[in-house]
């Protein structure tokens, strides 16, 4: 899940984050959902959610532009870490894929 304000939804930052999120989701066979808010906050937040479970924050880009590869690496690193948490046992099955590409 990507949370972004309308203020930040038209910028290059969202494009970079979206590409990295989509690349990560494709690797892990997950869906992507972009949620846009009316507020004018600058950060772009990325969360992992499994079904009806509480979303877990895995990335935040506060401002400025970042390299897609840096964002992708941060996302895959966080997914790898989450794969060890007992609450996120579904990620344990994809740990090898995450390790290969991180």
Backbone as a ProteinNet text record, in pm:
[ID]
protein_1_A
[PRIMARY]
XXXXXXXXXXXXXXXXXXXXXXXXXXXXXXXXXXXXXXXXXXXXXXXXXXXXXXXXXXXXXXXXXXXXXXXXXXXXXXXXXXXXXXXXXXXXXXXXXXXXXX
[TERTIARY]
84.9	0	89.3	56.8	130.3	33.6	69.8	-10.6	56.2	-19.2	36.4	-72.1	-30.7	-127.5	-144.6	-255	-274.1	-161.4	-109.8	0	123.6	152.6	272.5	243.8	117.7	82.1	119.9	159	192.6	342.5	420.1	562.9	643.9	770.5	864.8	891.5	879.7	903	806.3	679.1	580.8	611.2	654.8	689.1	801.2	905.8	1017.3	972	895.1	846.2	753.5	665.1	570.2	640.5	741.4	815.6	883	946.6	1013.8	913.6	799.2	695.4	641.5	614	561.6	663	789.1	895.1	903.2	895.4	898.4	774.7	659.4	534.3	534.8	588.2	596.5	687.1	799.7	893.8	827.4	749.6	689.6	547.3	499.1	363.3	257.7	272.9	179.6	106.7	-5.8	-81	-33.2	-56	-22.2	-150.2	-161.2	-275	-220.4	-262.4	-221.9	-342	-320.8	-427	-387.9	-473.3	-446.2	-534.1	-470.9	-542	-550.5	-646.5	-663.2	-561.6	-498.4	-404.1	-284.2	-208.6	-90.4	36.5	49.5	171.8	269.2	396.4	498.8	541.4	548.8	600.5	513	577.9	510.1	540.8	435.1	450.9	418.2	493.7	466.7	445.7	336.8	301.6	287.2	314.6	285.3	163.1	66.8	-51.5	-84.4	-108.7	-147.4	-292.9	-379.2	-522.3	-580	-645.9	-710.1	-621.8	-495.5	-404.3	-372.6	-324.8	-283.5	-165.5	-170.8	-58	68.8	183	313	390.2	434.7	512.1	648.1	683.6	811.7	900.8	843.9	926.1	858	939.4	889.3	987.8	936.5	1021.2	969	1049.6	1006.6	1009.3	1117.3	1126.7	1242.6	1253.9	1362	1338	1422.2	1410	1510.4	1469.6	1558.6	1568.2	1677.1	1700.8	1607.1	1551.8	1460	1527.5	1652.5	1724.6	1741.7	1764.8	1777.5	1645.9	1537.8	1405.5	1376.3	1402.1	1379.5	1459.7	1584.2	1669.5	1613.3	1569.4	1510.6	1384.9	1301.6	1178.8	1207.9	1297.5	1328.3	1397.3	1479.4	1542.9	1438.2	1340.9	1235.8	1149.3	1120.4	1040.5	1117.6	1248.3	1331.1	1324.6	1337.5	1330.6	1193.5	1087.5	952.4	932	1003.3	984.1	1024.4	1098.1	1137.4	1037.1	944.1	846	736.8	705.4	605.1	467.2	436.4	305.8	295.4	407.9	408.8	467.7	413.2	466.7	452.4	358.9	343.7	469.7	539.4	662.9	778.2	770.2	876.9	893.7	783.7	786	858.2	864.1	926.5	1062.9	1115.2	1242	1355.7	1360.4	1467.1	1463.8	1345.8	1333.1	1381.8	1346.2	1388.5	1539.3	1598	1743.1	1816.7	1763.5	1828	1841.2	1740.4	1734.4	1769.6	1801.6	1835	1984.6
-116.8	0	122.9	216.1	341.8	452.9	528	641.4	769.4	851.4	974.9	1082.9	1206.9	1316.5	1359.5	1427	1481.7	1577.9	1642.2	1737.4	1670.5	1549.4	1479.1	1378.2	1360.8	1253.2	1281	1401.3	1433.2	1444.1	1425.2	1448.2	1327.5	1354.6	1249.4	1155.2	1206.1	1120.7	1002.9	1031	923	826	875.9	788.3	692.5	743.7	659.3	555.1	599.4	508.4	403.8	446.9	354.1	247.2	286.9	189.2	86.6	133.9	42.8	-49.1	5.1	-75	-180.6	-141.3	-236.3	-347.1	-309.7	-407.5	-507	-456.7	-542.1	-631.7	-574	-650.5	-761.3	-731	-832	-947.4	-913.8	-1014.9	-1107.1	-1047.3	-1121.9	-1168.3	-1139.7	-1177.7	-1118.1	-987.9	-913.9	-809.1	-762.7	-655.5	-520.7	-417.8	-280.1	-199.2	-120	-30.4	108.3	209.3	347.7	421	480.5	553.8	700.6	784.9	927.9	1001.1	1093	1173.6	1317.3	1390.5	1530.9	1622	1576.9	1661.1	1700.5	1794.6	1842	1804.9	1678.2	1633.6	1585.3	1604.6	1571.2	1424.8	1357.9	1220.6	1124.3	1025.1	914.4	792.1	722.7	607.5	479.2	374	242.3	146.1	70	-27.5	-164.9	-266.8	-405.2	-447.6	-509	-560.9	-698.3	-791	-925.7	-946.5	-947.5	-967.8	-858.3	-898.6	-803.4	-761.1	-805.1	-769.2	-620.1	-573.6	-433.9	-406.1	-297	-263.4	-232	-271.7	-249.9	-149.3	-38.3	57.8	-0.9	9.6	-44.8	58.7	175.3	275.9	411.9	515.2	653	739.9	812.7	908.8	1047.6	1119.1	1248.1	1358.1	1370.9	1476.6	1446.4	1524.4	1504.4	1383.2	1366.5	1252.6	1145.8	1023.1	911.4	822.9	752.8	658.7	539.5	492.5	379.1	257.6	234.3	119.3	129.2	249.7	268.1	236.1	282.3	256.6	107.1	45.2	-98.6	-178.7	-142.1	-212	-196.2	-75.2	-51.9	-136.9	-144.6	-223.4	-372.2	-424.2	-567.5	-601.6	-510.6	-533.9	-543	-454.2	-456.3	-581.1	-622.9	-744.1	-865.8	-866.1	-974.9	-979.9	-865.6	-858.5	-905.3	-860.2	-901.4	-1052.1	-1113.1	-1256.5	-1341.9	-1284.5	-1356.9	-1339.4	-1247.8	-1223.1	-1330.1	-1393.5	-1501.7	-1456.5	-1331.4	-1280.3	-1274.3	-1268.2	-1256.7	-1382.1	-1496.3	-1624.5	-1643.6	-1575.5	-1586.2	-1538.8	-1443.2	-1392.4	-1490.7	-1580.5	-1678.8	-1762.4	-1791.3	-1872.8	-1805.5	-1673.9	-1601	-1543.2	-1585.3	-1531.9	-1551.8	-1666.1	-1692.4	-1591.5	-1560.9	-1463.6	-1326	-1288.7	-1159.6	-1155.6	-1262.7	-1267.2	-1260	-1322.9	-1322.8	-1182.7	-1100.8	-972.1	-855.1	-880.4	-767.7	-747.6
0	0	0	-88.1	-95.1	-55.7	48.4	92.8	46.2	-23.9	-78.1	-76.8	-56.2	-62.3	-206.9	-234.5	-369.1	-402.2	-299.8	-314.6	-375	-331.9	-377.4	-488.1	-525.5	-617.6	-762.7	-794.2	-932.9	-958.4	-855.7	-867.6	-909.3	-933.8	-972.2	-856.2	-732.4	-615.6	-615.1	-640.3	-641.5	-754.8	-865.1	-978.1	-938.4	-875.1	-831.4	-729.6	-632.1	-528.2	-591.1	-678.3	-741.1	-823.3	-899.2	-979.5	-889.4	-782.1	-688.5	-619.1	-579.9	-514.1	-610.9	-734	-831.8	-862.3	-870.2	-893.9	-777.6	-655.3	-536.4	-531.7	-557.8	-555.1	-660.7	-776.8	-882.5	-839	-781.3	-732.1	-630.5	-540.9	-430.2	-458	-578.3	-619.3	-525.5	-500.4	-415.7	-498.8	-448.4	-514.2	-463.6	-544.5	-506.5	-500.8	-396.1	-380.3	-348.6	-425.7	-400.6	-343.1	-226.8	-158.2	-153.9	-208.9	-215.6	-114.9	-38.8	59.6	12.8	67.7	31.6	96.6	202.2	274.9	190.5	242.9	172.1	247.9	284.4	350.1	243.5	268.4	168.9	168.8	283.7	281.7	200.9	144.3	78.2	163.7	206	294.1	219	247.5	191.4	308	299.7	402.7	340.1	419	380.7	460.4	391.6	460.9	404	492.3	452.5	491	391.4	416.7	503.5	612.3	702.4	818.7	816.1	924.5	922.1	1034.9	1047.5	952.7	874.7	786.1	865.6	808.8	871.5	785.9	844.6	764.9	727.2	598.9	555.6	486.4	451.9	384.7	395.8	407.7	407.8	332	235.6	166.2	202.4	278.4	330.8	226.5	154.8	53.7	-39.4	-141.3	-236.6	-323.5	-421.6	-510.3	-471.9	-484.2	-456.2	-578.3	-584.6	-691.8	-676.1	-785.7	-782.6	-720.7	-753.9	-699.8	-548.4	-497	-351.8	-281.8	-340.2	-282.6	-287.2	-400.1	-417.1	-314.5	-296.5	-199.2	-57.7	-23.6	109	127.9	26.2	34.9	49.8	-32.3	-22.7	109.1	158.6	289.1	399.7	396.5	498.9	486.3	364.3	345	396.9	376.6	427.6	580	642.8	789.1	838.3	771.9	812	796.2	704.4	680.2	801.8	895.3	1016	1130.1	1114.7	1219.2	1213.1	1326.9	1326.1	1276.8	1294.6	1251.9	1099.1	1031.6	886	822.2	862	816.2	665.3	602.6	456.8	385.9	443.6	383	395.8	491.5	509.5	383.3	317.3	196.7	80.9	80.3	-29.7	9.2	122.9	172.4	72	5.8	-91.1	-204.7	-254.5	-362.6	-318.7	-197.4	-145.4	-131.6	-80.5	-61.6	-195.1	-297.2	-427.7	-484.9	-465.7	-531.8	-442.6	-316	-228.8	-219.9
[MASK]
++++++++++++++++++++++++++++++++++++++++++++++++++++++++++++++++++++++++++++++++++++++++++++++++++++++

